[in-house]
Amino acid sequence: MNKILLVEDDGEIAAMLKEFLEMEQYQVEIASDGERACEMFFSGDYRLVLLDLMIPKISGMEVMKKIREESTVPIIIVSAKDGDADKILGLGLGADDYITKPFSVTEVLARIRANIRRDMEYRKSIREQLLSAGGIVMDTDTYSVTKDGKSVQLTAKEFEILRLFLQNPHKVYTKEQIYSLVWNDAYLGDENAVNVHISRLRNKIEDDPRKPVYILTVWGIGYKLGTVK
């Protein structure tokens, strides 16, 4: 169930939103002041925050700043402040959306659904751009590779060979297939180019290149990714 933190000091508005959203299968927890909001957020697991700006103890803006120091969870401001300056400030500090009071509950629901959907799509895209095996993590967006948290400098060809294995961890590749896919050219029977690049890649990512665990040789066929935990 999607859990929402509702930060609202008006009891009637909070109760109304909670009842409506729970009818839509959301779990809603209420904080009536800024201090409680921070305590609940950092001890809970929320998919979205509905945040009033004018709340006691710690302002809504300060609550948002604290959340943004640690999390990218969607935040929707729900406030009676409807001036452009307030909206610009709120969005500039990290809010994902801004709803002014009075509002319709159907609008709030639509904004919640849209922001959770965008957040899920973003998280999915992040997962898809990160490939990993054992201590190796590849970011295909930034073209970077780390091993046990330390940067590994690969050439473009080494990067593409490693990506090929990480994207298809159970597949055995012949040298012909590796050459065709990485060099994007017809294989002319010269194994040296593939062998040299595999050797250089192993020197950079293996603890002991003579006993590889990441890039394994399948004798008589080619190479595959090792099962590394």
C-alpha positions, -999 to +999 in steps of 0.1 A: +000+000+000+013+035-008+019+053+024+015+091+025+027+116+052+001+143+055+015+174+073-015+196+082-024+214+114-061+220+105-078+189+120-109+191+098-088+193+065-065+165+077-094+142+086-112+149+054-081+141+033-073+111+053-108+096+049-109+103+012-074+090+004-079+058+024-110+051+004-086+052-026-064+026-010-037+049+003-024+047+039-023+081+054-004+092+086-009+127+099+016+151+115+001+183+129+034+203+133+068+205+117+088+187+145+064+157+144+066+157+106+104+153+106+103+126+133+077+106+114+093+110+080+128+099+091+114+069+110+089+058+084+088+048+047+066+071+027+059+073-010+048+109-009+044+139+014+015+163+014+029+194+031+012+225+045+035+255+047+019+273+077+024+247+105+036+252+141+071+246+156+090+242+123+077+258+091+067+237+061+096+252+042+121+241+068+105+206+069+110+204+031+146+215+034+153+187+059+136+161+038+154+171+007+188+168+025+181+130+027+154+120+002+139+126-032+104+115-022+077+135-040+065+165-020+033+183-028+027+216-010-009+222+000-011+258+012-034+288+015-004+309+002-013+314-034+012+341-044+037+334-073+066+342-049+055+314-025+051+289-054+084+298-069+101+295-035+085+262-027+092+246-061+127+260-060+134+244-026+124+210-039+086+206-040+073+186-069+039+202-070+019+230-054-018+231-047-036+261-032-064+261-007-093+258-011-089+227-032-110+197-044-100+163-031-102+149-066-075+174-077-053+163-048-059+127-057-050+133-094-018+152-083-008+124-060-012+097-086+007+118-112+036+124-088+039+088-076+038+076-112+066+100-122+086+089-092+082+052-101+092+059-137+123+078-125+133+050-102+128+025-130+150+045-153+177+047-126+176+009-121+178+003-158+209+026-162+228+008-134+242-027-141+261-047-115+278-079-107+295-086-074+314-054-065+312-039-100+286-012-107+283+003-142+263+035-148+254+035-185+242+071-183+275+086-171+297+059-187+313+052-153+324+020-136+332+013-100+345-017-082+340-019-045+332+018-046+364+028-063+364+042-099+377+020-127+389+037-158+379+018-189+384+025-226+353+028-248+358-008-261+364-022-226+333-005-214+312-019-242+325-054-237+318-053-199+283-038-206+276-067-230+283-092-203+264-073-175+233-069-197+232-106-205+247-124-175+237-159-185+248-158-221+280-172-236+295-150-263+318-162-290+347-140-301+329-134-333+298-122-315+318-099-292+336-084-322+305-079-342+285-063-313+313-041-298+332-031-330+300-030-350+318-045-379+321-079-397+343-104-380+373-113-402+387-141-382+412-121-362+409-131-326+437-109-314+415-077-310+390-095-287+417-114-267+437-082-261+407-062-249+394-091-227+429-093-211+431-056-205+396-056-190+405-084-167+436-065-155+414-037-144+384-055-128+398-088-115+415-092-082+438-118-099+436-116-137+451-151-139+422-165-119+392-144-132+358-145-116+341-118-136+350-126-172+352-164-175+366-183-205+343-210-219+368-232-236+362-238-273+334-212-274+342-178-259+335-159-228+307-153-202+301-134-170+310-152-139+285-158-111+297-133-086+279-125-054 
